[in-house]
């Protein structure tokens, strides 16, 4: 059996789709599972051993350069790559017009959300089979229920993201008790005040932990360095790839972050995680895992430092 999953972005959404792979592997142990994903997130499906092929798509980059001949050549290469194999099931768990059109480039029975269940209802017109999945369920559950409906198997399988931490060395990491603080996110209105991070980080230091503050862009790095300057022994590592961040999380006692896909990666790896929400609602897309996972705050009502510290103490008891 050949299955193609279409879940292209964003980081948190891609991570939320990993349990689908584990479910399919349990039900169809001999199946080959391919995954079409945005090139910048391609390392996430590669963390799952049951994904046999990753087909990168670069729509985010292509749409900014549609006047370039090379862009159209790359799009042609992508169409040939995704159409090279006849699949038994092509499953679009994203439910957007963009993802539905990508699924149409593949050969096989194309399955997706019904009009009333898709994030963009027009997407349903491009599938061969559609399924009504409740919109008020968590994204992880919606993905899994859609896959179960499309492939006709029970929906009561245990939750398993199926990924393990890479074992690559991190020479910059000193100490054996890191707490990973994800202070950056895609929108400024989702940020938690730097003063809060400083107070939280000081609480982590007092508990014998080493705060590690990963950062990507220059502005994220400046923010992380300002916070780290207030914390004895805190580390701002060099820019890390997604596999390196997964390796860091595999060594962590605890992860705490704002509304960012990296917090979902911690949950997927069963690392105790606390997610802080300032401007978004966590009910349908918050951190979700088998281990300790807490979503604190809601739009306009971010959690206080004391609340986060109280949950951190509970998490540290779990991870002893």
Secondary structure as UniProt FT lines:
FT   STRAND          2..6
FT   HELIX           11..16
FT   HELIX           18..27
FT   TURN            29..30
FT   STRAND          32..38
FT   HELIX           39..41
FT   HELIX           42..46
FT   TURN            49..50
FT   STRAND          51..57
FT   HELIX           59..62
FT   TURN            63..64
FT   TURN            66..67
FT   HELIX           69..82
FT   STRAND          86..92
FT   HELIX           97..104
FT   STRAND          107..113
FT   TURN            115..117
FT   HELIX           121..126
FT   STRAND          129..131
FT   TURN            135..136
FT   HELIX           139..151
FT   TURN            171..172
FT   STRAND          178..182
FT   HELIX           188..190
FT   HELIX           194..206
FT   TURN            207..208
FT   STRAND          210..212
FT   HELIX           218..228
FT   TURN            229..230
FT   TURN            232..233
FT   HELIX           242..250
FT   STRAND          254..258
FT   HELIX           261..268
FT   TURN            269..270
FT   STRAND          273..276
FT   TURN            283..285
FT   STRAND          293..296
FT   TURN            299..300
FT   HELIX           305..318
//
